[in-house]
Structures are given as structure tokens and as C-alpha cells.
């Protein structure tokens, strides 16, 4: 049973009396860290919080978020901009804005919650770069003997201009394993991974190509959690890879531009489709994959 509440433009989702997700359309961060619509906190059905928001190491990481580091030369991710291998990341005056314009739909039934919003991606001088129609769906799932939930994101970037808009990552400027951009999950401080499993077996390094990705992890308090992630559209843009960190901090990115930058064609659009499943305990990867 879903309980959906909205206040100050934000949405709170509860399943079975447990608040599992809160979606905020903006946040009180400085311009460099770049306010953007995001889910935080995300909790398991047992109430275990798994996301991090604006941690000290990367205050521009905001729970579960969708963004790109450079959009036609404007920083729509937050933090410093990667220039090259010699200079690395430098904070310059290139930060744009990601604005929630309006809700198109906020609805909930016994089985599903649907959030549809219209966003505007703007450059450093307030110029419009892209329009975005972002649709979230949250539903309970039951895998084996474990209750969890899924979050689907279907989002479309729309270019109203007569010239293409580039979606670039630090990888395009030479940063190894720097192809982050798109849907991104910042996990809570102290979250660690016990096993990383793709369709072809255990994952050994970031940048692995696979439609699905299963993580057996645990919180700083030692509580076991399973995450199932997928690219729902095999024909989506770019080459679909998984970018992750689990050493200094924990995060996972659905990387559509891990190796090669993308662009939104003049008067064109790009559609992205993803799924995240959140479960308590360590659920067998093959059972999770069947639901992805």
C-alpha cells in the first residue's frame, strides 16, 4: 500500500507504513554544488537508509540524481570542472542550473506511485540548454521471501535549439574511469560492497559493460543490503557500462557516456530508461536479475 504526500513541491513515498523515499525538487546548497531534483533519503523496507546527500568528500552528490558534468560547456553536475590530466578539477564560473518547472502528474495507487515532472536545464547565464520530461515510478516487489521496491526512471532530454547540444564527461578530456553522467546513486557514508555481479559473472573493475548489475553490500552498521540495477532499454543511447566507487566512498553510475560523449541533436531528443531495486539482506543475484 502506497502513501504519497507532497509538501513544498516535494514528494514522500511510504510502503507498508515505512517511508522509503523522499523526492526533493531542489535543495539548499550553494551554486557550485548545484541544486538538482533528487531522491534522498532512500530506505529499505526495513527502514535502513542507503543514500548519502552532500557528503563532505563530494557535496554535489545528492542521493539518486540525474545530471551530466558538461552540457554545451556548462557544468550541470556540480563541483569542479575537469580540464585535463595536468590541471585536474578546477572550480570555475561555469555552473548552470537544473530547475524543476512543474509537476505534470503526481499520483498513487495501491500498487504504484508515479511522479512526472518538467525540468529546465539552464546555462551559467540562465540560457535554456535542454528541456527534460522526467518520469519516476515506484512499486513494491517481492523476490524470494524478501519484500523490496523498485524505482524506474524514464527521462527524455529535449533540445529546442537549431544546433546540437553536447553531453560531455571528464573521460572525454582524458580522465581515466571518468565517464560519469546520467543516473547516479551516491550511497551512504560507510557503505561497502561484498560482491558485484553482472550478467557474465563477477565484476572486477569499473567500466564493465552489462545490462544488469547486482550489488551485495552492507551499511556502516553492518546491515546487509542488495541493490539491483539495470538499463531497461538495451537500445538506449551510448554504450551502457557501470561506473562505480567503493574505496574512498560508495557510488554507482549508469554510464551511457563512459567512453564517448553524447549529443542531443538539433530539435531532437534522447531518452534514457533505468531501474533500481532495493532489498534487505543478500538476495541471490539470479533472482534479482529476473526482476530487472
N, C-alpha and C positions, 0 to 999 in steps of 0.2 A: 504494500500500500504506500503510495507516494503522498507526501505532504509538501506542497510548494508554497513558499511565502516570498513575497517581494517587498523590499523596502529600500528607499533611496535609490531605486533603479537596479538594485542587486537582487539575486535570486538565491534562496536557500532550499535545498532538497533533502528531505528525510525519507528513509525507507524503514518500515517497521519500527517507527519511533526513534530511530537513530539518525541524527543529522550527518549525512555522508559527504555533502558537497555544498560549497558556497561559491557562487559566481559573482564576481565584482566587475563592474564595467569600468572602474577607474580606481586609482589608489593614490594615497598621499605620499608620493615620492618626488624627489627633485627631478629637474628636466633631464639631467644626464642619465638617471636611472630609468626614465621614460615610463610613465604610467601607461598601462595597456590592459584590456579586458583579460581576465584570467580566472581559473578555479583555484581557490585556496580558502580554507583547508579542504583537502580530500581525506576522508577517513574510511577505514574498512567497515564492514557491517558490525564488527565488534567494537567500533569506536576508536581504533588505533589511527592516529594521524600520520600520514605518509608524505605530505608535501612540505616544502620549505618556501618561505616568502622573504625576499630581500635579505638573504643572509650576508654576513659581513664580508665573506670572500667574493661574492658576486651580487651586490644589492639590486641589480637589474634582472635577476632571475625571480620570476613571480609564479610559483606553483606550476600549474598546467597552462601554458600560454602558446599563442601562435604569432610568430613575428619573423622578420628577416633582418640580418645585420646591415645590409645596404640596399636601398631602393632608389635607383637612379642617383646614387651618390649621397643619399641621406641615410643617417643612422636611425633605423626603426627597431633596434634591438635594445639599445642602452649600453652604457659603459663606454670604454674607449673604442676607437676605430683602428683596426689592424691596417698598417700602412705597408710594411714589408718586413723581411726577416731581420734587417738591421735595426729598424726603429720599433718594431713590435706594435703594441697597442698604445695609442696616444689619444687623450681626450681633446677633441677639437669641437668647434662650434658647428656641428653638422647634424645635430639631433632634430628629428622631426617629431610628429605626434601621431598617436593612434587613438582616434576618438570614437567612442560609442555614440552613434547618432540617434538611434531609436530602436525600441523593440518592435519587431514585426509580429511576433507571436510569443506568448508565454502561456503554456497550457500543461495540464497534468491530468492523468487518469490513474486507475488502479495499477496499470502495468507500465506506464511510461511518462516521462517528463520531456517536453520539447521546448527549447529556447531558440528563437530565431532573431538575430539582430542585424542591423545595418551599421557598418563601421566605415569611417573615412580615414585613409592613410595620407597624412599630410607631410610636406617637407619642412625644412627649417624656417622658411618664410611664410608658412601657412598655406602654401600652394597645394592643390589636390594632386596626389600621385595616383592613388588607386581607390576604388570603392570595394567594399567587401560585404558579401552576404554570408553570414556565419550561422550554421545550424548545429545545435547540440541536441543529442538525445541521450537520456539516462534511463536505464532499465535494470531491474533485478535479474540476476542469473543464478542458476543452481547447477554446480558442477560437482559430480560425485556426491559427497554428503556435505558440501560446503556452500553456504549462501554468499553471494557476492553481488557485484553490479558491473555494468558496462557503461562506458561513455563513448558515444560515436560523435565524431566531428566531420561534417561535410561543409567545406567552405570554398567559396568562389571569389577570386580576385578579378576585378573588372577594370579594364583600362579604358577610360573615356577619351583619351587623347589620340591625335593622329600619328603618334610615334610610339615605338615600343618602350616599355619600362623594364629596366634590368633588375633582377633579383640576385644579388651577389653575396658571396660568403668570403671569410678570410682564406679559405682554401684557394680561391682564385688569385690571391696575392701571395701564395706560396706557403701559407701556414700549414704544416702537417696536421692531419686529422682535424682540420678546421672547417669542414663543410656543414656547420650547423646552420639551421634556419628552417622555419616551418613549425610544426607542432613540437613542443619541447616540455619535458617533465623534469622539474627540479625537485628532488627528493629531500626529505627532512635531514637535518644535520645528524650524522652518525649512522645513516642508513648504509648497509653493506650488502654485497651480493655473494651468495653461496654458490649459485650456478646460473649460467647464461646459456640458453638453449635456442637454436634456430631450427629451421626445417631440416637442415642437413646435419644436425648434431650440435655438440658443444661449441660455443663461440669463444675464440681465443683472443680476438683483438677488435677494437672499434673500427668501424668501416665495413662490417660484414654485410653482405648482400643477401637478403631473405625477406619474404613477405611477412613472416611472423617472427616474434621474439618473445621468449618466456624467461622471466627472472624469478628465481627463488632467492629472496633476500630476508633481511631482518633489520628491525629498528635498532636504535642505540640501546634500548632497553632489552634487546634480545627477543622481541616478538616476531615470529615468522610471518612473512607476507609473500604472496605470489602475485606477480604482475604479468598480464598477457597483453601484448601489443601487436598491432598489425597495420599494414597498408591495405585498406579494404578494396581499393581499386588497383588491380595489377597493371592496368594501362595508364596509371596516373603519370603526372609529369616527372621527368628526370629518371635517374637510376636510383632505385629505392634501397637505401642502406641504413644501418643502425649506428649512430654515433653515441658513445657513452663514456662516462667517467665514474669510477668507483674508488679512486685512491684518495685524493685530497678532498673531494666532495662527490656527491652522487647525483647523476643526472642522465637522462636518456633523450635523444633526439631522433625523430622520424626525419631522416636526412634525404630530401629529394635532390639536393644540390651538393652532395658530398664531394664529387669530383669536378662537376661542371656547373657553372652558373645557369640560371634560368632567365627567361624574359616573358613578359606578358605582351602579346602582340598589339599593335595599334588597333584600337576599337575591338580588342579581343578579350579573352578571359582564360584563366587557369583554374581548374577545380582540383581540390585535394580531399581525400577521404581516409579517415583513420579510425582505429578502435583501441580503447584501453579497457582491460578487465582488471578489477581489484578484488582480491580474495584473501581471507585469513588463512594462515598455515601454509604448508608447502604442498600444493596440488600437483599431481603428475602432469608433466609438460604436454603429453599427448592428449590428455583430457581437456586441458586449457586450449590447445591448438584447435580442437574440434569446434570450439565456440568462437574462434577468431575469423 
